[in-house]
């Protein structure tokens, strides 16, 4: 431990601690070393200029003022045993030792991280079983991997510790049984007979989304493969909720309805409800839908609606989805087997809001009162427009302020007009027969229009009528074998709803 005094007061120096003023050479050349005159810098304090006296006595230090001033008068002999320079040198050495210690000089420098060090790259590697890792004797090691394709099987088995020949053979068997382009769930079971043994393959299973795949096991003659059949189950979910103050969409999603089903729900009631004006917060809805799930409980394909109901202050409706024998498509029927389909749809566009009703109004562009002869449905450009009923295309072209216009003549003799379309559906033209719900065009803002919307008109006997107020016609009721099949389906749906809700 070196004790450094704060200041050493030296006679003649007035307490100055500047090392350049210590021990100036005086008249006594025998006691103090003289610097050779050959040194070019007479004021240098460079330690390399310190040297033994020319007289051969013990080494000493030559201290000379860098200020260039004359040496002070001699005050008698000053020898190296003077405590002032010894303390100063000790202080200097102690300071150097202290700095060297705190800077880490006494510790070995750590090895620099390698380029693949996770601490450098930020990468987190999951632990894996290398080829030389061991599994305790008598214990299995089972792991499950999700692979992007069958081409990853061999490398995954090799990383798990399986020898290359076995891994290649197993990967070949997987490729023969599983089609390309699908993700694969790979389950590997490993074991070893003794602690020093490498992991050995007990069995592996490779399967795709529907649960089908292959099971591979070692045998006396090598690896054997057994096919796994698809394992899919039907799951029914029932959801009940209330409408909130925002929209039916947010209400349904909050209740747990799959968002892809919300449009189908709205279409089911397209003949009976206007979901913009005829529903209020607090109205109750229910949805039951079926989906196919694999052994992992994951959905395979799209879910489908089975049942929908809506109860408002004014009316209530419950509908069942059913495909009558001989029909190409399923439809919606009430509990008695009566179809919801009527001669005309009130809302020929999905997800739209009514931005302007039928009646007299001040025209937003012309600026004067004028009969608004239809209903405007505001929707984003490109939204599909459906034929409101079965009929034949009379006109499909650009027509002045109407923009892109389609006119349909229906079997009842009524006509429907669709204005301001961005474009027509492929194949639309005069004489083309269309069915109710078929896409005939897309929402736009062509012609005299202030924004993307569909202007929809209904003409009866040549007169414009309010599409929202007309009687859209009677519905058909199932009978005979079709009715019996429907009632059976209805009861099955009700039973599934009850089970799902319990």
C-alpha positions in Angstrom: 0.0 0.0 0.0 1.5 3.3 -1.1 0.5 6.4 0.9 0.7 9.5 -1.2 0.9 12.8 0.7 -1.3 15.5 -0.5 1.6 18.0 -0.6 5.2 18.0 0.5 6.5 21.4 1.4 10.0 21.7 0.4 12.4 24.4 1.5 13.0 26.9 -1.2 10.1 25.7 -3.4 7.4 27.2 -1.3 5.4 24.0 -1.2 5.4 23.5 -5.0 4.5 20.0 -6.1 5.5 20.4 -9.7 7.9 17.6 -10.5 9.8 19.8 -12.9 11.0 21.9 -10.0 12.3 19.0 -7.9 16.1 18.7 -7.2 17.5 21.2 -9.7 21.3 20.5 -10.3 23.3 22.8 -8.2 27.0 23.5 -7.8 27.7 20.1 -6.2 28.3 18.0 -9.3 29.5 15.1 -7.1 26.2 14.5 -5.6 23.8 15.2 -8.5 24.1 13.7 -12.0 24.8 16.1 -14.8 23.0 15.7 -18.1 25.3 15.4 -21.1 25.5 18.5 -23.1 24.8 16.5 -26.2 21.1 16.4 -25.3 19.4 18.7 -27.7 16.4 19.5 -25.4 17.8 21.0 -22.3 14.3 21.3 -20.8 13.1 17.8 -21.6 11.4 15.8 -18.8 11.5 12.6 -21.0 12.4 9.7 -18.7 14.5 8.3 -21.5 16.9 11.1 -20.8 17.5 10.0 -17.3 21.0 8.2 -17.0 23.7 7.4 -14.4 26.2 9.9 -13.3 29.3 10.0 -15.3 31.3 9.5 -12.1 30.0 5.9 -11.9 28.2 6.4 -8.6 24.6 5.0 -8.0 22.0 6.0 -10.6 20.1 9.1 -9.9 17.5 11.3 -11.6 18.3 14.5 -13.3 15.5 17.0 -12.8 15.7 20.3 -14.5 13.3 23.1 -14.8 11.4 23.2 -18.1 10.9 26.8 -17.7 14.5 27.6 -18.7 15.2 29.6 -15.6 18.5 29.5 -13.8 19.1 27.0 -11.1 18.4 28.2 -7.6 21.4 28.8 -5.4 22.9 25.9 -3.7 21.5 25.2 -0.2 24.0 22.6 0.7 24.2 18.9 -0.2 21.1 17.3 -1.4 21.4 13.5 -1.7 19.0 10.9 -3.1 17.9 10.0 0.4 15.9 13.1 0.4 12.3 11.9 1.2 10.7 14.3 -1.3 11.7 12.6 -4.6 11.3 9.1 -3.1 7.7 9.9 -2.1 7.0 11.4 -5.4 8.4 8.5 -7.4 6.4 6.1 -5.1 3.3 8.1 -5.8 3.8 7.9 -9.5 4.4 4.2 -9.4 1.4 3.6 -7.2 -0.8 5.6 -9.5 0.4 3.5 -12.4 -0.3 0.3 -10.6 -3.7 1.5 -9.5 -4.7 2.4 -13.1 -3.3 -0.9 -14.5 -5.4 -2.9 -12.0 -8.7 -1.1 -12.4 -8.5 -1.2 -16.2 -8.4 -4.9 -16.2 -4.8 -5.4 -17.1 -4.4 -8.0 -14.4 -7.1 -10.2 -15.9 -6.9 -12.3 -19.0 -8.8 -10.8 -21.9 -11.9 -12.9 -22.7 -12.0 -14.6 -26.0 -13.9 -12.7 -28.7 -17.4 -14.1 -29.5 -17.6 -16.1 -32.7 -19.6 -14.9 -35.7 -22.4 -17.4 -34.9 -22.7 -16.5 -31.3 -26.5 -16.0 -30.5 -25.5 -13.1 -28.2 -24.2 -11.3 -31.3 -26.9 -12.2 -33.8 -29.9 -12.1 -31.4 -30.9 -15.5 -32.7 -32.4 -18.0 -30.3 -31.8 -21.6 -31.2 -34.1 -24.3 -30.0 -32.3 -27.3 -28.3 -31.9 -30.2 -30.7 -30.6 -33.7 -30.3 -27.2 -33.9 -32.1 -25.8 -37.0 -33.5 -23.5 -37.6 -30.5 -26.2 -36.9 -27.9 -27.5 -39.8 -25.9 -30.9 -40.8 -24.6 -30.8 -42.6 -21.2 -31.1 -46.4 -21.5 -34.6 -47.7 -21.4 -36.1 -44.2 -22.0 -37.7 -42.9 -25.1 -37.3 -39.5 -26.7 -40.4 -38.3 -28.6 -40.5 -35.0 -30.5 -42.9 -33.3 -32.8 -42.0 -31.1 -35.7 -43.9 -29.0 -38.2 -42.2 -29.2 -41.6 -42.9 -26.9 -44.6 -42.6 -29.8 -47.0 -41.6 -33.5 -47.4 -38.2 -32.4 -48.6 -37.3 -31.4 -45.0 -37.8 -34.9 -43.6 -34.3 -36.4 -44.1 -32.5 -33.4 -42.7 -34.8 -33.4 -39.6 -34.2 -37.0 -38.9 -30.4 -36.5 -39.3 -30.5 -33.6 -36.8 -32.4 -35.9 -34.4 -29.5 -38.3 -34.4 -30.7 -40.9 -36.9 -28.0 -42.3 -39.2 -28.0 -40.9 -42.7 -29.0 -44.1 -44.5 -32.0 -44.7 -42.3 -33.0 -41.0 -42.6 -32.8 -41.1 -46.4 -34.8 -44.3 -46.6 -37.6 -43.0 -44.2 -37.7 -39.7 -46.2 -38.2 -41.7 -49.4 -41.1 -43.6 -47.9 -42.7 -40.4 -46.7 -42.4 -38.9 -50.2 -44.1 -41.9 -51.8 -47.2 -41.6 -49.6 -47.6 -37.8 -49.0 -48.2 -35.4 -51.9 -45.9 -32.5 -52.3 -46.8 -28.9 -51.5 -48.3 -29.6 -48.0 -47.0 -29.0 -44.6 -46.2 -32.1 -42.6 -46.5 -32.9 -39.0 -43.6 -35.2 -38.2 -43.6 -37.2 -34.9 -40.3 -39.1 -34.1 -39.8 -41.6 -31.3 -36.2 -42.4 -30.4 -34.6 -44.8 -28.0 -31.2 -46.4 -27.2 -30.3 -49.7 -25.5 -27.3 -48.3 -23.5 -26.1 -44.9 -22.5 -23.2 -45.0 -24.9 -25.4 -45.9 -27.9 -26.7 -43.4 -30.4 -30.4 -42.8 -30.6 -32.3 -45.4 -32.6 -35.5 -44.9 -34.5 -38.5 -46.7 -32.8 -41.1 -45.3 -35.1 -42.2 -42.1 -36.9 -45.4 -40.7 -38.2 -45.8 -38.1 -40.9 -49.3 -36.6 -41.5 -50.9 -33.7 -43.3 -53.8 -31.4 -42.4 -56.6 -34.0 -42.7 -54.8 -36.5 -40.5 -53.8 -38.9 -43.3 -50.2 -40.0 -43.6 -47.8 -42.8 -43.0 -46.3 -44.6 -40.0 -42.8 -46.0 -40.4 -41.1 -48.6 -38.1 -37.9 -50.6 -38.3 -38.3 -54.3 -39.0 -36.1 -57.4 -39.7 -35.9 -56.5 -43.3 -35.6 -52.8 -42.9 -38.1 -50.0 -42.6 -41.8 -50.8 -43.1 -44.6 -48.3 -43.9 -48.3 -48.4 -43.0 -50.8 -45.9 -44.3 -52.8 -43.7 -41.9 -56.4 -42.9 -43.0 -57.8 -39.4 -42.8 -59.2 -38.7 -39.4 -61.7 -35.8 -39.6 -64.7 -35.1 -37.3 -67.6 -32.7 -37.6 -68.0 -30.1 -34.9 -71.0 -27.9 -34.3 -70.8 -24.6 -32.5 -73.7 -22.6 -31.3 -73.4 -18.8 -30.5 -75.9 -16.5 -29.1 -75.5 -12.8 -28.6 -77.1 -9.3 -28.6 -76.6 -6.5 -31.1 -74.4 -3.6 -29.8 -74.5 0.0 -30.8 -71.9 -0.3 -33.5 -72.9 -2.9 -36.1 -74.0 -6.5 -36.5 -70.5 -7.3 -37.6 -68.9 -6.2 -34.3 -71.7 -7.8 -32.3 -71.3 -11.2 -34.1 -67.5 -11.2 -33.7 -67.7 -10.3 -30.1 -70.1 -13.2 -29.5 -67.7 -15.6 -31.2 -69.1 -15.9 -34.7 -66.4 -16.7 -37.3 -66.1 -13.5 -39.4 -66.3 -15.3 -42.7 -69.9 -16.4 -41.8 -71.3 -12.9 -41.1 -72.0 -12.2 -44.8 -73.9 -15.5 -45.1 -75.9 -14.6 -42.0 -76.9 -11.3 -43.6 -77.8 -13.0 -46.9 -80.1 -15.5 -45.0 -82.3 -12.6 -43.9 -82.0 -10.5 -47.1 -85.7 -11.1 -47.9 -87.0 -10.6 -44.4 -84.9 -7.9 -42.6 -83.1 -4.8 -43.5 -80.2 -5.1 -41.1 -79.5 -1.4 -41.2 -82.9 0.0 -40.3 -84.9 -2.8 -38.8 -82.6 -3.9 -35.9 -81.7 -2.1 -32.7 -79.2 -2.6 -29.9 -80.4 -5.4 -27.6 -82.0 -7.4 -30.4 -81.0 -11.1 -30.0 -79.4 -13.3 -32.7 -78.2 -16.9 -32.7 -75.9 -18.8 -35.0 -75.1 -22.5 -35.3 -72.3 -23.6 -37.7 -70.5 -26.8 -38.5 -66.8 -27.2 -39.2 -64.5 -30.1 -40.0 -61.6 -30.5 -37.6 -58.5 -32.8 -37.7 -57.1 -34.8 -34.8 -55.3 -31.7 -33.5 -58.6 -29.8 -33.3 -57.6 -27.5 -36.2 -60.2 -26.4 -38.7 -60.0 -28.0 -42.1 -61.7 -26.1 -44.9 -64.4 -23.5 -44.4 -67.1 -23.5 -41.7 -70.8 -23.5 -42.9 -73.9 -22.1 -41.3 -76.6 -24.5 -40.2 -79.0 -22.3 -38.4 -79.7 -18.5 -37.9 -82.3 -16.6 -35.9 -83.0 -13.0 -35.3 -85.5 -11.5 -32.9 -86.4 -7.8 -32.9 -89.1 -5.8 -31.2 -91.4 -6.3 -34.2 -90.7 -9.8 -35.5 -88.7 -12.9 -35.1 -87.4 -15.4 -37.7 -85.4 -18.6 -37.4 -84.0 -20.3 -40.5 -82.4 -23.7 -41.3 -80.1 -24.4 -44.1 -81.2 -27.3 -46.3 -80.5 -28.7 -49.8 -83.6 -30.2 -51.3 -83.2 -33.4 -53.3 -82.3 -32.7 -56.9 -81.4 -29.0 -56.2 -77.8 -27.8 -57.0 -77.6 -25.4 -54.0 -78.8 -25.3 -50.4 -81.3 -22.6 -49.3 -82.8 -21.2 -46.2 -86.1 -22.5 -44.8 -88.2 -21.7 -41.8 -89.2 -24.4 -39.3 -92.2 -25.4 -41.5 -90.1 -25.9 -44.7 -91.0 -22.6 -46.4 -88.3 -21.0 -48.4 -87.1 -17.5 -47.7 -86.6 -16.9 -51.4 -89.1 -14.5 -52.9 -89.5 -13.1 -56.3 -87.1 -10.2 -55.6 -84.3 -9.4 -53.2 -84.5 -6.1 -51.4 -80.8 -5.7 -51.0 -78.8 -6.8 -54.1 -75.4 -6.0 -52.6 -73.5 -7.3 -49.6 -72.4 -5.3 -46.6 -73.8 -2.0 -47.9 -75.6 0.8 -46.0 -78.5 2.8 -47.4 -77.1 6.2 -48.1 -80.3 7.6 -49.7 -83.9 6.4 -49.7 -86.6 6.5 -52.4 -88.5 9.8 -52.6 -88.1 13.5 -53.3 -84.9 15.1 -52.3 -82.6 17.9 -53.2 -80.2 16.5 -55.7 -76.6 16.6 -54.4 -75.2 17.7 -57.8 -78.1 19.4 -59.7 -79.1 21.4 -56.6 -82.9 21.2 -56.9 -85.6 18.9 -55.6 -86.0 15.8 -57.7 -87.6 12.4 -57.3 -84.9 9.9 -56.2 -86.4 6.9 -58.0 -84.5 4.2 -56.2 -82.4 3.3 -53.2 -78.7 4.1 -52.9 -76.4 1.5 -51.3 -73.1 2.9 -50.3 -70.3 0.3 -50.6 -66.6 0.3 -51.6 -65.8 0.2 -55.3 -65.6 -3.4 -56.5 -68.2 -4.8 -54.2 -70.2 -7.5 -56.1 -73.8 -6.6 -57.2 -76.3 -9.5 -57.4 -79.3 -10.0 -59.6 -82.4 -9.3 -57.4 -84.3 -12.1 -59.1 -84.3 -14.5 -62.0 -84.5 -12.8 -65.4 -82.9 -11.7 -68.6 -80.4 -8.9 -69.3 -82.0 -6.2 -71.4 -79.2 -3.6 -71.3 -75.6 -3.6 -70.1 -73.6 -0.5 -71.2 -72.6 3.0 -70.4 -75.5 5.4 -70.4 -74.8 9.1 -69.7 -75.5 10.2 -66.1 -76.4 6.6 -65.2 -72.9 5.5 -65.7 -72.5 1.8 -66.3 -76.1 0.5 -66.3 -77.6 -3.0 -66.2 -81.3 -3.5 -66.8 -82.9 -6.9 -65.9 -86.4 -8.0 -67.0 -87.8 -10.6 -64.5 -90.2 -13.4 -65.0 -92.9 -11.4 -63.2 -92.7 -8.6 -65.8 -90.9 -6.3 -63.3 -87.6 -4.6 -64.2 -84.7 -3.8 -62.0 -82.0 -1.2 -62.8 -78.4 -1.1 -61.4 -76.6 2.2 -62.0 -73.0 3.7 -61.6 -71.2 0.3 -61.7 -67.4 0.3 -62.0 -67.6 -2.6 -64.4 -69.9 -5.4 -65.6 -69.5 -9.1 -64.7 -67.9 -11.1 -67.5 -70.3 -12.3 -70.1 -73.1 -9.7 -69.3 -75.0 -8.6 -72.3 -78.4 -8.4 -73.8 -80.2 -11.7 -73.9 -78.2 -13.4 -71.1 -80.3 -15.3 -68.6 -79.3 -14.8 -65.0 -80.4 -16.3 -61.7 -81.3 -14.6 -58.4 -78.1 -13.9 -56.5 -75.8 -14.2 -59.5 -73.1 -11.5 -59.7 -73.9 -9.1 -62.6 -71.5 -6.2 -61.9 -69.5 -4.3 -59.3 -70.1 -1.1 -57.3 -68.5 2.0 -58.7 -69.0 5.8 -59.2 -69.4 6.2 -62.9 -71.8 8.8 -64.4 -73.3 11.5 -62.3 -72.2 10.3 -58.9 -70.6 11.7 -55.8 -69.0 8.5 -54.6 -69.0 4.7 -54.8 -72.5 3.3 -54.5 -75.2 1.3 -56.2 -78.4 3.1 -57.3 -81.0 0.4 -57.4 -84.4 0.8 -59.0 -87.6 -1.3 -59.3 -90.1 -0.6 -62.1 -93.5 -2.2 -62.0 -95.8 -1.6 -65.0 -93.4 1.1 -66.1 -93.5 3.1 -62.9 -90.7 3.5 -60.3 -91.6 2.1 -56.9 -89.8 2.0 -53.5 -87.7 -1.2 -53.4 -87.9 -1.3 -49.6 -91.7 -1.2 -49.4 -93.0 -3.5 -52.2 -94.3 -7.1 -51.6 -91.5 -9.2 -53.0 -93.7 -12.2 -53.7 -94.7 -15.4 -52.0 -92.3 -18.1 -51.0 -92.5 -21.8 -51.9 -93.0 -24.5 -49.4 -91.5 -28.0 -49.5 -93.8 -31.0 -49.8 -93.6 -34.8 -50.1 -90.2 -36.4 -49.8 -88.4 -33.1 -49.8 -90.4 -31.9 -46.7 -89.7 -35.2 -44.9 -86.0 -34.9 -45.6 -86.1 -31.3 -44.4 -87.8 -32.1 -41.1 -85.2 -34.8 -40.4 -82.4 -32.3 -41.1 -84.1 -29.7 -38.9 -84.3 -32.1 -35.9 -80.7 -33.0 -36.3 -79.6 -29.4 -36.3 -81.7 -28.7 -33.2 -80.1 -31.6 -31.5 -76.6 -30.5 -32.4 -77.4 -26.9 -31.3 -78.6 -28.2 -27.9 -75.5 -30.3 -27.5 -73.2 -27.5 -28.5 -74.8 -25.1 -26.1 -74.6 -27.4 -23.1 
